[in-house]
Amino acid sequence: MRFCIVIPTYNRADFLPKAIESVLAQTFADWELIIVDDGSTDNTKDVVSQYSNRRITYIYQGNAERSAARNNGIAHSAGEYVLFLDSDDYYLSNFLADLNSEIEKNGNEPCLYFHNVLIEHNGKQRPFAEPLPNGGKNILNFLFNESRVIGVWQAAIARCFLAENMFDTRISLWEDTHLFFRLLAQFPFKQLSVQGYVAVQHEQSTVIAGSRQVKMADVERYILAINDLEDNYWNLFSKYLTEKDFQNYRDSKLNMYLYMARTNCQYDVAYNIAKLVLKNRFSLKNVVTCLKLVVHKIIGR
């Protein structure tokens, strides 16, 4: 089996058919699809049961969040490469064929293959991010200095790499980047020119909801995940990164949340984020920002 596609899903019965049918429509046929239902209370099971293709496996588990669901899919997989498809996204029909062709060109060596992703919003598509640089660079140093986030849907992962590197179920935000940074510290990677994953942004999507209302709990979970990577996996990163690199990365993410909170006029939340910013990096710029937010807090804006 060449590819295993894992779809973790929770109450996405209305979106799921498009994702499943995009896999069934692939021009490359050597795949298996594992749908892990993370305790849905809607008619997800009924939706999946409409598809009788022998390559589709449905697994139900009690609600345990997406990291546990993805790990469950990995545990039941047989494909050489594991891919993750969110239940509200879809593939273009030639995606797996193009991906397989590029893997063959690379000599079929186990690798962490990144491909290009399209973001679809209100029917319009745009590239998700610039491709990663191939060869000659410290990729982790590049990612940290560019403050890049790697989505789970950006890669095809050699299944043998996942034997001792699963999603950390303690991490409920930034969990995919947490995994990919660990993988990149240990295994070879290659950025391919393949494009065929479409990530759909809609009113119920995590990205849209998170940008419209910043939750302090989410900010704290994000920073805890970055700290966990530094504190518990330093042996993987010490030859590639410094403590300052981690500090820079935290600072960039905190300032991202700070900007979002200020844009949303969530000044109490912004003030609390600013305190975390100062704790992470005490600089004149950050002090000035915090003072401005103190004023906003006092005057009630």
N, C-alpha and C positions, 0 to 999 in steps of 0.2 A: 504494500500500500504506500503510495507516494505522499499524499497529504491527508492530515486529519484536521477538520475544521470544527472548532468548539464554539458553540453559541450558549453563553450563560444567559438566562432570562428570568425576569420577575415581573409578572403582570404586564406583559407586552403582547398579549394575544392579537391585538389589532395590527401591530407592526410585523410580527413574526413571519407571516406568509411571504412577504416580499423578500425577506432575508433567505428563507428556505428555498424559494423558487429561483433566486439568483444563483444558488449553489447547484440546483438541479439543471439550470440552463447552461452550465459550464461546458465548453467544447472539449475540455480535458476531463476524462471520466474516472481516473484512478484516484478516488477520494473516499473518505468516510466523513459523515457529519454526526457529531454528538451534541445533542441539545440537552443542557442541564437546567432543569426547572428548579429554581431556588425558592421553592415553597410558594408558588403563585396561588392566588385565591380567585383568579379569573378562569376562563376556559382554555388556558394554554394547552393542557393535555388533549382536549378535543381537537384543537387546531392541528397539533402535530399528528394525531391519529389519522387525519385525512390523507397523509402521505405514506404510502405503503412501500416506498423504495427500500430495498434491503440494506442500502448503505446508510440509512438514517437510524440512529439509536436515540431513544428518549430515556433520560434518567431524572427521577424526581428525588429531591432532597429537602429536608426541613430548611427553612430560611437561615442561611449562614453567611450571607453576603457573597459578592462576586469573586473574591479571591478563592474562597472555599469551592465555589462552583467551578471555577476554571481548573483548580487542582483536581477536582473530581473528573472533569473531562480528560485531563492529561492522563490520569490513572487508568482510564478505560480506552486510551488511544492505541492505535497500532501503526499509524502512518510514520514515515521517516521524518516528516516535518509537521509541526503543529502550528496552526494558525487560529487566531481568535476573531470571530465575527460578532459584533454586538447585534442584538436582536432587532434594533431599529435601523440598521445599516444594510448595505447590499453590495454584491460584486457585479462588475461588468462581465459579460459572457466569456471573454478571452483571458480573464485574469489568471486562472490557474495554468492555462496553456502557456502563456507568456512567462509566468514564473518558473514553470518546469523547464522551459527552453533555456532560460538564463542559468538555472542551477546546473543543467547539463553542460553548458559552456564553461562553467567553473570547475568542471571535472568531478562533479558529484561528491565533493568533499564536504563533510559535515561543517556547517557554517551557520551564523546568525545573519540571515538575509533581510535587509530592509528594502521596502518598496515604497513608491509614492502613493499618497492618499489625497483624494479629493473631498473637500467639505461642500456639502449641499445645503443651502439655506434659501427657503422660498423659491425653490426650483432653479436656483443659480448655483454654479459650481466654481470653486477656486482651489488652488493647491493648498494643502494643509501647512506645509513647511518646506524650507529649502532642503534638498537632498543632503545626506551626510557626506563628508569628504572621505574619499577612499585613499588609503595608503599614506605612509610617511608622516602621519600626525598622531599625537597622543589623543585618541578620540575622547577619552574621559575628560582630559583637560579642556578640550574644545567644547564639549557639551556643558561643562560647568561654567566656563567663562562666557559662553553664549546663552547661559541660563535656559538651556533647552529641556523640554519635557518630551519623553518618548511614549507615545500611546501604544497600547497593547495591539492595536490593529495595524501597526506599521511594519510588522515583521513576520517572517516564517522562521521558526526556531527548530533546529535539529533536535529531535526528541531525546537523543542521548545526552544533550546538554541539560535537560530538565530532570534527569535522574536524581540529582542531589541539589537542584536549584528550582524550587517551586515558589509560587506566590506565598508571601508571608501573611498568614491569616490574621496576624495582629494588626496589620496595616490596612486601613479601610479607605485611605485617600492617598494618591500618588503611588499606589501599589504596583502599577505596571512599570513606571520609571524606576522604582526601587528594585524590581526584578531585573530590568534591562541593564542598569548600571552594574549590577553584580555579574551578569553574564558577560558584559563587555570587558570586565576586568579579568576574565578567565579564558575567553574563547575568541576565535577569529570572527570578523564580521565583513560584510560587503554590502554596499549600497547599489541596488539595481535600478535601472531606468524604468522598470515595470510600473504601470499605473492601472489600477482596476478596482481598488477599494473605495467605496463612496460612503463617507460618514455623514449622516443626515442630522442636521440641527433643527429641532422643533421645540415647541413650547414646553413639552414635558422633559426635554433632554437635560441632563445634569449640567452641561456647560451653560445653557441659556438661563436655567433657574439660578445657578450659582453666581452668574454675573449680575443678576438683577437684585439679589439680596445676599450680601456677604454675612455668613454666620461665623461668629467668633470661634465656635467649636470646630468648624472646618479649618480655619486658619491654624488653630493649635494642633489639630491632627496632622496637617500638612508639615508643619515644622517638626513635630515629633517623629514623623517618618524620615525626614532628612537627618535628624539627629541620630535616629536608630541606625541608619546606614553608616554614619561616621563612627558611632560608638561600638557597634557590634560586628562590623565587617571591615574594620580598619586594616586588617591583615591583607585584604584584597586590594585596597586602594593606596596604601602607603607609598608604593613606588611610582604612582601616577599623579597623586594629588597631595595637597598640603591642607593643613587646618584652615588656612586663609581661603583656599578654594571653596571649602564648605561654608565658611563665613560669607563669602561673596554670593554664593548660591542662595543661602537663607535670606540674605539682605535683598536680593532681587525679587524673591517670591513675596517677602513681606511688603515690599514697596508696591508690588503688583496688587496685592489685596488692599493696601492702603489707598491706592489710586481708585480702585473699584468702589470702596466704601465712601470715599469723598465724592465721587461722581454720583453715587446713589443718595447723597446727603445723609448717610448713616454716620453722623459725627461722633456719637458715643462709641460705636464700633471702631471707627477710624482712630479715635483717641487711644483705645485699648491696643490696637495694632501698633500705633506709634510707640507705645511703651515697649513692645516687643522689639521693634526696630532699634530703639536706643539700647536695649539690653544686648542685642546682637552686634551692633556697630555704633559706637559713640562718635559721631562726627558732627561738624558744624551744620552741615546741610540737614541732617536728621534732627538736630536740636531745634533748628528754625521751624521745620515742618511740625514738630511736636508742639512748639509754642503757639503756632497758628491754630492748631486743633484745640489747644487749651482755651484760646479765645472763643472759638466756635462753641465749645462746650459751655462756657460761662454765659454767653449771650443767647444760648439756646437755639442756635441755627443748626 
